[in-house]
Amino acid sequence: MLPLATDLFDWGYFVGIDWVGRGGRIGQAQTFIVSTGLLCSAISVGGLHAVPEAEYIVTIITPCVLIAAGLFCIIREFTCPTCMDCSGADDAQEMEQPMSVAP
C-alpha cells in the first residue's frame, strides 16, 4: 500500500510537469528513478510475499508504462520540438500587452 502514494505522485508529476515539457532533465530523471524504484519494489515484494497475481501484474505494468511514456516524451522532444510547445512565449506576449476592453 505504501508504494501507492509514490506511484500516484509520480503519475501526477509526469502528467502535470513532464508531459508538457516543464520539468527539464531533472524532472525527467525523477520519473525514471521513481518508476525504477516502484518496479524493483514490486518485484521484491512479489518474490517474498504471497501477492495476488492481478495485483502483482498491475504493480509491474504501471511503472513500465510510465517509463515508456517518459521515453516517448524524450523522443517527441527531439523529433518534434513544436508538439505541445509550452515554452510560454505566447503567454508572455499576452502578459506584456495591456488588457483591452471589448466594445
C-alpha positions in Angstrom: 0.0 0.0 0.0 2.9 2.4 0.7 4.1 2.5 -2.9 0.6 3.6 -4.0 1.3 7.2 -2.8 4.6 7.3 -4.6 3.0 5.9 -7.7 0.2 8.4 -7.7 2.6 11.3 -7.1 4.9 10.1 -9.9 1.9 9.9 -12.3 0.7 13.3 -11.2 4.1 14.9 -11.6 4.5 13.3 -15.0 1.2 14.5 -16.3 1.4 18.0 -14.8 5.1 18.7 -15.4 6.9 16.3 -17.7 4.2 15.7 -20.3 4.0 19.4 -21.1 7.8 19.8 -21.1 8.1 22.0 -18.0 10.2 19.6 -15.8 13.5 19.7 -17.7 16.1 17.0 -17.4 15.8 16.7 -13.6 12.1 16.2 -13.8 12.6 13.5 -16.5 15.2 11.8 -14.3 12.8 11.8 -11.4 10.2 10.0 -13.4 12.7 7.2 -14.3 14.2 7.0 -10.8 10.8 6.7 -9.1 9.4 4.3 -11.7 12.5 2.1 -11.5 12.2 2.1 -7.7 8.5 1.1 -7.9 9.3 -1.7 -10.4 12.1 -3.1 -8.1 9.7 -2.8 -5.1 7.0 -4.7 -6.9 9.4 -7.5 -8.0 10.9 -7.7 -4.5 7.5 -7.9 -2.7 6.2 -10.3 -5.2 9.1 -12.6 -4.7 9.0 -12.5 -0.9 5.2 -12.4 -0.1 2.0 -14.0 -1.3 0.7 -11.3 -3.6 -2.4 -11.9 -5.7 -1.5 -12.3 -9.3 -3.6 -9.4 -10.6 -2.0 -7.0 -8.1 1.4 -8.3 -9.0 0.8 -7.7 -12.7 -0.6 -4.2 -12.1 2.4 -3.2 -10.0 4.8 -4.5 -12.7 2.9 -2.9 -15.6 2.3 0.5 -14.0 5.9 1.7 -13.7 6.7 0.1 -17.1 4.0 2.2 -18.8 5.3 5.3 -17.1 8.9 4.6 -18.2 7.6 4.0 -21.8 5.7 7.3 -21.6 8.8 9.1 -20.4 10.8 7.7 -23.3 8.1 8.8 -25.6 8.3 12.4 -24.3 12.1 12.4 -24.8 11.8 11.1 -28.3 9.0 13.6 -29.0 11.1 16.4 -27.7 13.9 15.6 -30.1 11.8 14.7 -33.2 9.1 17.2 -33.0 10.0 20.2 -30.7 6.9 22.1 -31.6 4.5 19.4 -30.5 2.7 20.6 -27.4 5.2 23.5 -27.2 4.9 25.0 -23.7 7.7 27.4 -23.9 5.4 30.1 -22.7 6.2 32.6 -25.5 2.6 33.2 -26.4 1.7 33.5 -22.7 4.5 36.0 -22.1 3.4 38.2 -25.0 -0.2 38.2 -23.8 1.0 39.2 -20.3 3.0 42.1 -21.6 0.1 43.6 -23.6 -2.4 45.6 -21.7 -5.9 44.1 -21.4 -8.3 45.6 -23.9 -12.0 46.1 -23.2 -14.3 44.5 -25.7 -16.7 47.0 -27.4 
